[in-house]
């Protein structure tokens, strides 16, 4: 039986997501206050590649308030770090020769993640929404990568921290694991014969 192509979500699966703590803290807001104040579509448009960095930052808030864009971006970038155990786990999979690709909803700030953490040691940044123009859980976010890889969706395994994305992937015939932590993921991968038994 052939081994599946591994499609990894990045934020909150491999890499810490600063959206919930560092971003609101920068503005002196709670997360709920930030959610109420931010523009409802700016981040989505940024992730789809429809907004430049400048355009995103200029429209970040509904009311167009001014803030220090450079300082904000610096706080975000400095928060990027591996989630516990994921550097080693991804390294183990790569050392086995697994085919590993990123399948991520993110703007081109993913290049900052790469510069800081070097994920390309283990995976290819093949399917990031700002480049593909499609965000999960859109069905095309799963069928498009499979088509580009020359395989059926059923030959891929998605690892993602959002069950809604996993459910959408499964509807296309793709296998999916909802990520909750490195140890649980290792057990799931071992169960599928992709890692030695834990």
C-alpha positions in Angstrom: 0.0 0.0 0.0 1.4 3.4 -1.0 2.1 6.0 1.7 -0.1 9.1 1.6 1.1 12.5 0.8 1.0 14.5 4.0 -0.6 17.9 3.9 0.1 19.9 7.0 -1.8 23.0 8.2 0.8 25.4 9.6 -0.7 27.8 12.2 -1.7 26.2 15.5 -0.6 22.8 14.0 3.1 23.3 13.4 3.6 26.9 14.5 2.3 29.1 17.3 -0.5 31.5 16.2 0.0 35.0 17.7 -3.6 36.1 16.7 -5.2 35.2 20.0 -2.7 36.8 22.5 0.0 38.9 21.0 -2.1 40.8 18.5 -4.8 42.0 21.0 -2.1 42.7 23.6 -0.3 44.9 21.2 -3.3 47.2 21.1 -4.2 46.9 24.8 -7.4 45.0 23.9 -8.9 41.7 24.9 -9.4 39.1 22.1 -13.1 39.8 22.1 -12.5 43.6 21.8 -10.1 43.1 19.0 -12.6 40.8 17.1 -15.2 43.5 17.5 -12.9 46.3 16.3 -11.1 44.7 13.4 -12.3 44.8 9.8 -14.4 41.7 9.2 -12.8 40.9 5.8 -9.3 42.4 5.8 -7.5 39.3 7.1 -9.4 37.0 4.8 -8.5 39.2 1.8 -4.9 39.3 3.0 -4.8 35.5 3.2 -6.2 35.2 -0.3 -3.6 37.5 -1.7 -6.1 40.2 -2.6 -4.6 42.7 -0.2 -1.0 43.8 0.0 0.6 44.1 3.4 0.2 47.9 3.3 -3.5 47.5 2.3 -4.1 45.0 5.0 -2.6 47.1 7.8 -4.3 50.2 6.6 -7.7 48.5 6.8 -7.0 46.3 9.8 -9.6 48.2 11.9 -13.1 49.0 10.9 -12.6 52.6 11.9 -9.3 53.0 10.0 -7.4 54.0 13.2 -3.7 54.6 12.8 -1.1 52.4 14.6 2.6 51.6 14.2 2.6 49.0 11.4 6.2 48.1 11.7 6.0 47.5 15.5 2.9 45.4 15.0 4.4 43.2 12.4 7.6 42.8 14.5 5.5 41.6 17.5 3.7 39.1 15.2 7.0 37.7 13.7 8.8 37.5 17.0 5.9 35.3 18.3 6.4 32.6 15.7 7.7 29.4 17.2 7.4 25.7 16.8 4.6 24.1 18.8 6.0 21.6 21.4 7.3 18.5 19.7 6.4 19.4 16.2 9.9 20.2 15.0 11.1 16.8 16.0 8.0 15.0 14.7 8.2 16.7 11.3 11.9 15.9 11.2 11.3 12.3 11.8 8.7 12.1 9.0 11.0 13.9 6.6 13.9 11.6 7.5 11.7 8.7 6.5 11.3 10.2 3.1 7.6 11.1 3.5 6.2 13.6 1.0 5.2 16.6 3.0 3.5 19.8 1.9 2.1 22.8 3.7 -1.7 23.4 3.1 -2.3 26.6 5.0 -4.6 29.6 5.1 -2.1 32.4 5.5 -0.8 35.6 3.9 2.7 36.0 2.5 3.9 36.4 6.0 4.5 32.7 5.7 7.9 33.7 4.3 8.7 35.3 7.7 7.8 32.0 9.3 10.2 30.2 6.9 13.0 32.8 7.6 12.5 32.3 11.4 11.9 28.6 11.7 13.1 27.0 8.4 10.1 24.7 7.8 11.4 24.0 4.3 13.9 21.6 5.9 10.9 19.2 6.2 8.2 20.3 3.9 7.4 22.2 0.7 5.4 25.5 0.9 3.2 24.2 -1.9 -0.3 25.3 -1.0 -0.6 28.5 0.9 -3.9 30.5 0.3 -2.2 33.7 -0.6 -0.6 31.8 -3.5 -3.4 29.5 -4.5 -6.2 32.0 -4.0 -8.3 29.4 -2.1 -8.9 29.1 1.6 -9.9 26.0 3.6 -12.6 24.8 4.1 -13.5 25.5 0.4 -13.5 22.1 -1.3 -11.1 23.4 -3.9 -8.5 23.9 -1.2 -8.2 20.1 -1.0 -9.0 18.9 -4.6 -6.7 21.5 -6.1 -3.5 20.3 -4.3 -4.4 16.6 -5.0 -4.8 17.5 -8.7 -1.5 19.4 -8.7 0.3 16.5 -7.0 -1.2 14.1 -9.6 -3.1 11.9 -7.0 -6.6 11.4 -5.9 -7.7 13.1 -2.7 -7.8 9.7 -1.0 -4.0 9.4 -1.5 -3.5 12.4 0.8 -3.7 12.9 4.6 -4.5 16.3 6.0 -3.3 17.3 9.5 -5.2 20.4 10.7 -6.2 21.8 14.1 -9.7 22.7 12.9 -12.2 20.0 12.7 -14.2 22.0 10.2 -11.3 21.8 7.8 -10.8 18.1 8.5 -14.5 17.4 7.8 -14.4 19.3 4.6 -11.3 17.4 3.5 -13.0 14.1 4.3 -16.0 15.1 2.1 -13.6 15.1 -0.9 -12.4 11.6 0.0 -9.2 12.8 1.8 -8.2 11.3 5.1 -7.7 13.8 7.9 -6.4 14.0 11.5 -7.6 16.8 13.7 -4.4 18.0 15.5 -4.5 18.3 19.3 -0.8 17.9 20.1 2.4 16.2 18.9 2.0 13.1 21.1 -1.6 12.4 20.0 -0.6 13.0 16.3 2.3 10.6 16.6 -0.1 7.9 17.9 -2.4 8.6 15.0 0.4 8.4 12.5 1.7 5.2 14.1 -1.8 3.7 13.8 -1.7 4.4 10.1 1.7 2.8 9.8 3.5 6.1 9.1 5.6 6.1 12.3 7.0 3.4 14.5 4.6 2.3 17.3 4.7 4.6 20.3 
